């Protein structure tokens, strides 16, 4: 049994006219797009006089060469030891000023407040 070919997208307008969207798209591929970006409907970069300077395939190839993919960072794995090994009572007994930076001090709640001179 032969495979069924994918049909073209044909729509019927309110007035009863048939509109073939694929044919309409292909017919207007080289028409300059509306707006301030100098491209045609296909995505080719246009120069003076509407001539194609760079094709869409060249633009995409340049984009994928210049952008870096996912960084090569190790994936964190679940450890069998709990992260917080301190007891909660020890945290309450800690001093008010535990970590200091240049102008800020961390209080007992873990908030940074301005340093008092």
N, C-alpha and C positions, 0 to 999 in steps of 0.2 A: 504494500500500500504506500503510495507516495506521500511524503510529508506535506502538510499544509503550509503554504507560504504565509508569512506575516502580512496581514492586510494593511493597506495604507489607512492613515487616520482620516476618515472622511466624516464631516459633520454636516448636519442640515440646519440651515439658518432659520430664523423665524419666518422669513418670507418664502421658505421652501427651496432655496438654492443650496446645492451641494458644494461644500468647500473642502478641498483636499489640502490639509495642513502641510504634509510633506512636500508636495509640489510647490506650495507657496513659499516654504522655507528655502527650497533649492533655487527658486526663481530670484529671490532677493538676497542671496548669499553675498554678492559683491556690492550691494548698495551700502553707502556710508551710513553708519548708525547715527541716530539723533543724539546730540549732546556735545560736550566739549572735549571728549576723548576722541582722538583721531584714529578710529578703527572702523572696519566694516562690520556687517552683521555676523560674519564668520569669526571675527576676532583678529584679523590681520591688521598690522599697523600701517596706517596710510601716511604718505608724504604729501608734498605739494602737488596739486592737481588731482588728488585722489588716487595716485599710483601706489601700489603695494610696495612698502619698504622692507618689511620683515613679515614672513608668514607666521601663522599661528603656531605651527609645529616648532619653528625656531624659537619663538618666545617661550613656549612651554619647556623646551629642552634646556634653555638658558636658566629658567627658573628652577628646575629640578637639579641642575648642576650646582647652582649657587647656594641653595638652601641645604642645610644639614638635616639629616634625619634624626632619629631618636638618639640621644646621647648614650654613650656606652658606659652606663653606671651599673654597678652590681645591684641586683634585686635583693631587697632586704628579706631575710627569712625569719620565720618565727623561732624564737629561742625558747628553750625549756625552762629557763630561770626567769622569775618575775622581774620586771623592770624596777619596781620600787621595793628595795630590800630594807629600807629604814622603817622603824616602827613609828606610828603616828604620834606617840607621846614624845619622842625625841624631837620631832618637828616643832611642837609647841614650846619646848624648853629652849629652842635656839634663840640667840640674841636678836635684837631688833634690827641691827645692821649686820647683814651677813656678806653681801656682795657689794663692792663699791666700784663705781666707774668714775669718770672725770668729775661730773657735776651732779650725779644721781646716786641714790642709795636705795637698796631693796629693803622693804620692811618685812615684818613677820608674815603678812598675807601674800607676799610675792609681788607687791606693787612697787614701782619705782617712784620715789618722791625726791624733790630737790634736796640737795645736801645742805645741812645746817652747819655753818662755820662757828 
